[in-house]
């Protein structure tokens, strides 16, 4: 039996309305977007798509 079935569902974390926390979250979100948006928007290489397709077909 997988461990996941034995655990109760996770409760959502309570939001802390601390303004310094909010400022940090905003700074982090903007910084990560600035660094990684270009990479995340690149197309997936055809070779990788082919490998994924072949793996899915093999598992059927």
C-alpha positions as CSV (number, residue, x, y, z in Angstrom):
1,X,0.0,0.0,0.0
2,X,1.5,3.4,-1.0
3,X,2.5,5.7,1.8
4,X,0.3,8.4,0.3
5,X,-2.9,6.5,1.1
6,X,-1.9,6.3,4.8
7,X,-1.5,10.1,5.2
8,X,-4.3,12.6,5.8
9,X,-4.7,15.3,3.1
10,X,-2.5,18.3,3.5
11,X,-4.2,21.4,4.8
12,X,-3.4,24.6,3.0
13,X,-0.9,26.8,4.8
14,X,-2.4,29.9,6.5
15,X,-1.3,33.1,4.9
16,X,0.7,35.4,7.0
17,X,-0.3,39.0,6.4
18,X,3.0,40.3,7.4
19,X,3.9,43.2,5.1
20,X,7.6,42.3,5.0
21,X,6.7,38.7,4.0
22,X,4.5,40.1,1.2
23,X,7.3,42.3,0.0
24,X,9.7,39.4,0.0
25,X,7.2,37.2,-1.9
26,X,6.7,40.0,-4.5
27,X,10.5,40.5,-4.9
28,X,11.1,36.8,-5.2
29,X,8.3,36.3,-7.8
30,X,9.5,39.2,-9.9
31,X,13.1,38.0,-9.7
32,X,12.2,34.5,-10.7
33,X,10.1,35.6,-13.6
34,X,12.8,37.9,-14.8
35,X,15.4,35.1,-14.7
36,X,13.3,32.2,-16.1
37,X,10.4,33.5,-18.2
38,X,12.4,33.4,-21.4
39,X,13.6,29.8,-20.8
40,X,10.1,28.7,-19.8
41,X,8.6,30.2,-23.0
42,X,11.1,28.3,-25.3
43,X,9.6,25.5,-27.4
44,X,10.2,21.9,-26.2
45,X,12.9,20.4,-28.5
46,X,11.5,17.9,-31.1
47,X,13.9,15.2,-29.9
48,X,12.6,15.4,-26.3
49,X,9.0,15.3,-27.6
50,X,9.9,12.2,-29.6
51,X,11.4,10.5,-26.6
52,X,8.3,11.2,-24.5
53,X,6.0,9.9,-27.2
54,X,8.1,6.7,-27.7
55,X,8.1,6.1,-23.9
56,X,4.3,6.5,-23.7
57,X,3.8,4.1,-26.6
58,X,6.2,1.6,-25.0
59,X,4.2,1.6,-21.7
60,X,0.9,0.8,-23.4
